[in-house]
Amino acid sequence: MFTLLLSNHGIHSISDPLLRDYWVYEGSLTVPPCSEGVTWILFRYPLTVSQVQIEEFRGLRNHIKGAELLEGCDGNLGDNFRPTQPLNDRVIKAAFQ
């Protein structure tokens, strides 16, 4: 599991105007076992990333070193998405008006 740590000022301290407006909700992982306990942050405005950045990101490992891998997995990040799930009782909060 990955955690992004921000300064004591939190995400509001980000100076780029494209990153100031966002939604946040509590959800789950996008790959099995689809465990809950993930805080999702969705920015209002799309960000551009290069092909090199995508390749570097995909080179990250999605497991703890030495841990047993699920059948058919090589440990690299891949297609980490699944069909849209029901909202259930989740609350989506906006950090803008």
N, C-alpha and C positions, 0 to 999 in steps of 0.2 A: 504494500500500500504506500502511496506517495502522499506527502503533505507539503503544501506550499506555505512557508512561513513568511509573514510580512512584518514590517516594523510595528512598533506600538501604535502607530497612526492607522494601521490597517490598510485596506485596499483604497480608502479615500485619499491616501497620500500619493497615489499614482498621479504623475503630472500630465501624462498624455491625455488630451481631451477625448480621444477615441475610447479610452479605457475607463472613463468616469461613470458612464451609464451602463448598468448591468442588471440582470435578474439573478436571483439565487434561490435554490431549493435543495432540500434533502432528498437524495435518490439512492441509486444502487449502481453497482459495477455494470459495465456493458458486455462483459464476457462471463461465462460460467465461473463460479457459482452464482453470479449476479447478486452478491451480498449487499445488503443495505448498509448505510453509514457513510455515504459519499456526499459531500457538499458540492453541488454543481454550480458553477458561475458561468453565465452566458452573457457575453458582451453585446450591447445593442448594435454596435457597428462592426462589420466584419473586418478582420485583420488580414493582411497579405503575408504569406510566407513563401519562401523560395523552395524550389525542388530540393536543393541541398539541405535546407532546414528540415524538410519532411524526411529525407533519407537519414539524417542524423537522428531525428526523433524516433524513427522506426528501428534504428540500431540499438535503442535502449532495451533493456531486458525487462520482461514483465513477470519475473518471479524472483524469489530469494535464491541467491547462489547456493547450490547444493540441494535445493528442494526438488522433490519429484515432480516431473512435468506431467500434465494431462496427456492422454493418448492423442497423437496427431499434432501436438504442439512442439515447436522447436525452441520456445523461450523468448523469441523476438516478438516485438509488438507487430500486430498485423491488423486485419479488419476487426476493429473493436467496436462493433455496433450491433444492435439487435432491433427488432421491430418496436415501434412506439408502444409503451405500456400504459395501462389505465392510470389516471391521476390519483385515484383513491383519495385519501385525506391530505395529500400534500398541499402545502401552501407555497405559492410562488411569490416572492417579494421583489419589488422593483426598487432600485437605488436611484431613481430619478422620477420626475413627474411628467 
